[in-house]
Amino acid sequence: MLTTSSSSNSTTLPQSPPPLAGFNLPDENHNIQLIAGTAPTTFLALVVVAVRLWVRITKVRSVGGDDYWISAALVSPSAGMYRSC
């Protein structure tokens, strides 16, 4: 701590905190790498869910609540992922 003294009074000044880690580093954009990793996985999940729904609709002729939840869970993050590009 720093101290300053006047004629009869001594005060203590607080030190500033150290800079955050990476303070002087340039900002880097990693969107391409993130999309390259998530897009194929999302596409594969879309194909699997589409085949499941096709089988449930055409062969089994019974679509349940789990199918609606699976579809909603697949669509909502996919829309957000490509909207943020």
C-alpha positions in Angstrom: 0.0 0.0 0.0 1.1 3.5 -0.6 1.3 6.0 2.1 1.3 9.7 1.9 2.1 11.8 4.8 1.2 15.4 5.4 2.3 17.5 8.3 0.3 15.7 10.9 -1.9 13.2 9.0 -0.9 9.9 7.4 -3.4 8.2 4.9 -3.2 4.9 3.1 -4.2 4.7 -0.5 -5.4 1.3 -1.9 -3.4 -0.2 -4.9 -5.2 -0.9 -8.1 -5.8 -4.6 -8.8 -3.6 -6.4 -11.3 -4.9 -6.6 -14.9 -7.0 -9.6 -15.9 -5.4 -12.6 -17.6 -5.1 -12.0 -21.3 -5.5 -8.2 -21.0 -3.0 -7.4 -23.7 -3.9 -10.2 -26.0 -5.9 -9.5 -29.2 -9.5 -10.7 -29.5 -9.8 -13.8 -31.7 -13.0 -15.0 -33.4 -13.5 -18.8 -33.2 -16.9 -19.0 -34.8 -15.7 -21.0 -37.8 -14.2 -23.7 -35.6 -17.3 -23.9 -33.4 -19.6 -24.2 -36.3 -17.4 -26.8 -38.0 -17.7 -28.9 -34.9 -21.4 -28.5 -34.1 -22.9 -28.4 -37.6 -22.1 -32.0 -38.5 -23.3 -33.3 -35.2 -26.5 -31.3 -35.5 -27.1 -32.5 -39.0 -26.6 -36.1 -37.9 -29.1 -35.6 -35.0 -31.6 -34.1 -37.5 -31.3 -37.1 -39.8 -31.8 -39.6 -36.9 -34.8 -37.7 -35.6 -36.3 -37.4 -39.1 -35.9 -41.2 -39.6 -37.4 -41.9 -36.2 -40.4 -39.7 -37.0 -40.8 -41.2 -40.4 -40.9 -44.7 -38.9 -43.3 -43.7 -36.2 -45.7 -42.0 -38.6 -45.6 -44.5 -41.5 -44.8 -47.9 -40.0 -46.0 -47.7 -36.4 -48.7 -45.1 -37.0 -48.3 -43.8 -33.4 -46.6 -40.6 -32.6 -46.2 -40.0 -28.9 -45.4 -37.1 -26.6 -41.7 -38.1 -26.6 -41.5 -37.6 -30.3 -42.8 -34.0 -29.9 -40.3 -33.3 -27.2 -37.4 -34.7 -29.2 -38.4 -32.6 -32.2 -38.6 -29.4 -30.0 -35.3 -30.2 -28.3 -33.6 -30.6 -31.7 -35.2 -27.5 -33.4 -34.7 -24.9 -30.6 -30.8 -25.0 -30.2 -30.3 -25.4 -34.0 -32.2 -22.2 -34.7 -30.2 -20.4 -32.1 -26.9 -21.7 -33.4 -27.4 -20.5 -36.9 -29.1 -17.3 -36.0 -26.0 -16.1 -34.1 -23.6 -16.4 -37.1 
